[in-house]
Amino acid sequence: MNDLKSSMADAADAVERALDRLLQLGGDPEDRVIEAMRYAVLGGGKRIRPFMVLSSSAMFGVDRASALRAAAAVEMVHCYSLVHDDLPAMDNDELRRGKPTCHKKFDEATAILAGDALLTRAFEVLADPETHQDARVRADLVLALAEACGERGMVGGQVLDLMAETTDLNMPEITRMQRMKTGMLISVACEMGAILGHASENARHTLHAYAHDLGLAFQIADDLLDVEGSIEKTGKKTGKDQAAGKATFVSLLGVERARGQAKMLSDQAVQHLEIFGEKGDLLKQLAHFVVERDA
């Protein structure tokens, strides 16, 4: 895992610098919302989704600068979703990545606006010719991310997640919810490298299949951390799902079966990448990392 850890650390540093450049303060009254945007995205997180963008891009020889802009856009969307998820109207969390959530640091209105601005800034970054000279590629990036974010993706998944607090969901329904809420953004992060690199439909389909299994494994691991993790390691409150009476993979399967399911999905994700040979090694290692992590 040494190669993976060093690669992830290098990627996180590069994405941090890219986000810093893309979210500069201008000395204007609206800087308050930019400060909230920067607070939400800088200085924390494992940057797993941007790492997927960079790793898949490297597989297809994509220019590093282009890949970094796409990776930063994905991270903006991810952080926007966290800011909104943490709001009192949603999950009502006070801690994220070991520090006060955005609405606690600023206020609810500013947090909502910061999330809105991060989402729209992400699409602005992807649509800019600086991201890729080919307008069709930029359009495909925007379309893919929009599909992952909307009512059939993250937003729809959040709706189902809120319903889960008052409705007993079965395994297929939980799987669908998590596929939309968590898996769609993971899928698009993996596919962006193929889009940027003009890869074949088969290559893009293979990355999608990998991300499908990885996304579910990732969520099961998150559910396990909510049960077994600590606030010191995860940087956020644990035990929330059980306290809310919400059905999860762990509550339905039990800890040991859930852990076994996560490993099976991780192994399955790795198998999808065999066609890429050594080029897929980092993503293969990542599939194991997401189910073995303790934070």
N, C-alpha and C positions, 0 to 999 in steps of 0.2 A: 504493500500500500504506500510505500515511500514515494514512488513516482506520482501516484495520484495525489497525495497530500501536498507535495511540493507544487504540482501543477495547479491544484485548486488554490493554493495560497498565491501563486503568481497571477492566476486569472483574477482572483478577488482584488488584488492590488491594482491590476490594470483596469478593471471595471470601476473601482473606486475613483481612480484618476479621471476616467472618462465621464463618470457621473458628475464629478466636481466641475469639470470643464463645461458640461452641458447645462448646469444649473448655477450660473453665476449671478451674484447679487449685482444690481445696477445702480444702487443709491437712490432708488425711487420709493414712493410711499407703498407700492405693492410688494416691496421686499419682504414684508412680513409673511406673505404666503410662500415666497421662495425660501425663506428661512425654514418654514414648516416642511416644505418639500425636501430640502436638504437634510433636515433632522430625520425625516422618515427613511431616507435612502442611504445616507452616509454613515460610516463607522460601525457597521454591524452586519451580521448575517453570514451564512456560509456561501452565498452566491452560487447555489447549485444550478439554478436555471441559466444564468449567464454562462456558467462553465459548460453547460450542454451546448449552448450556441457556439462558443469558441471551439469546443472539441469537435462538433460535427462540421464546423466550417473548415477546420484544419484537415479533415478527412478528404475534402474536395478542393484543397488548395486555394481557399478564399483569402483575399487580402486581409491582413490582421486588422487594419484600421476600419474596414467595412464591418468585419465581424464584431469588433468592439462596440460600434455604434448600435448594431442590432442587439447585442447582449445587454447594453445599457438600457435600450428601449424595453426589453423584456423585464429587466429588473425594476424599472419604473412602474410597469403594470403590476408586477408582483407586490411592490411596496404600496401602491395605491390600494390594492385589495386588502392588505393588512391594516392600513389606516382606517378604512371603512369598516372592516370586520370588527375592529376594536371598539367602535363607537357604542355608546349606551343603547342605541336602538338595535344593535346587532348582538355581539358577544359580550359587550360591556367589560372589556379588559382594561386593566390599569398598568400592565407591565408588558413590554415587548423588547426582546433582545437585551434584557437586563436593565432597561431604563424605562421611565414613564412613557406611556403611549402618547401619540401625537396630540390627541384631544386633551390629555392631562397636562402636557407641557405647554400647549397654547390654549385653545378652547375648541369647543365642538364645531362651531362655524368655520373656523380657520382650518381645522382638520378635514372637514368635508371639502372645502375649496382646494386644499392641498392635494387631496386624493384626485379630485376632478382634474386639476392642473397636471398632475403626474401622468394620468391616463392620456390626456390630449397631447402632452409633450412627447410621449412615446411615439404616437403616430406622426407627429411633426418630424421627429428624428428619422423615422423610417422613410418618410416621403421625400426627404431632402436628397438631392443628387449626390451629396457628399457620402451618403451611405452606399450607393451603387450607381454607376453610370447608366445602367440599363433601366429605363423607366418601367418595363414590364416586370423586372425583378422587384423593383420597389413596390409596384402595385400588388404583386403576389405576396410580399411580406406584410403589407398593410391588410390585405384580405385575410390572410391566415391568422394574424393576431386579432383582428376584429371578430372572426368566427370563434376564437378561443375565449374572448372576453364577454360576449353578449349573453342574450337570454338562453341560448343553447349551449353556453359554456359556463364561465365563472359565475356570472350573475344568476343564471338559472340554477346552478349548483348551490349558491347561497340561499336562494329561495327554498329549495328542498331542505337545506340544513336548518333553516328556521322552522320549517314544518316538522322536522324531526323532534323538536322539543315538545310537541303536543300530539304527535302521531307516531304509532309504532310502525317502524319501517322494517321490512324483511331484507334478506341478504341481497337479492337483485336490486331492490330500491336503494339500499345503501351504496352498492357498487356503482349504480348509475349516478347517484348524487356526488360521490367522490370523483368519479371519472370526469364529471362536468366541473366541479369546483376546483379540484387540484390537478387532475390529469390533463386537461385540455391545454393549460399553459405549459406544462412539461412537454407535451407532444409538440407544440409549436416551437418551443425552444430547440428541440432536437431537429426538427424539420427545417429550421431557418438556414442551417449550414448547407443543406441540399438545395434550397431555393437560391441562396447567394452563389452557390457553385455550379448552377445550371445542371444539377445532377439528374439522372434518369428518374422516371416515375417509379421504377422498381426500387431504386435506392431510397427514395422518399417514403415509399410504402413500408420498406423494411425498418426505417427509423421510426415511423409511426407505430409499428407493431412493437418495437423495443420500448418506446415511450409509454405505450398503453400498459404493458406489464409493469414497467418501472413505476409509473404513477400510482398504481394500486399498491405495489409493495411499499412505496414511500408513505402512503396514507396509513397502511396497517402499522408501519413502524411508528408513525406519529401517534396513532391510537395507543400503541404499547407504551410510548413515552408519557402519554397523559395519565396512564395507570401506574407505571413504574418509575417514571422520571422524577427529578427534583427541580425546584425553582432555581436552585443554584446553577445547575447544569444547563437547563433548557432556556433560562432567561425569561420564563413566563410562568404564569400560574398553571399548576397541573391539577388533575382530578376534576376538571370542569365538566366533562361529558357525563360522568357518573353523577355528579351533583345535580345536573340538569335533567337527569333521567333520559338521556339521549342514547339511542341505539347506535352502536359502533361495531366495527369488525370484531373487536375484542369482547364486547358484551355478548355478541351472538355466538362467537366461536370459542371463547375462552382464551386465556393467555397463550398456552402452549400450542393449540391449533392455529391461532392467529400467527404466532411466530413461524410455525412450519409453513403456513400459506405464504407469508412474506418471502421466505427463502425460496420456495418453489417458483414464485413469480420472478424473483431476482434471477434465478438460474435460467428460467425461460427467456427472460429479456436478453441475457448474455448469448443464448443460442441464436437469437435473431441476427446478431452481429457477425456471425461466423463468415459471411460472404465478404466482409471487408478486411479479413485477415488482421494483421498487426495494426492497421490504421484504426481499428475499433477498440484497441486495448484500453484506452482511458475510460471510454464509456462502459466497457465491460467491468472494469474495476469500480466504477461509480455505482453500478447496479448492486454490487456487494456492499459497498460503503453505506448506501441509504438504509439497509436493513440491519447493519451492525452498529450504527452510530448511537451515541448515548445522549445526544443533545440536538 
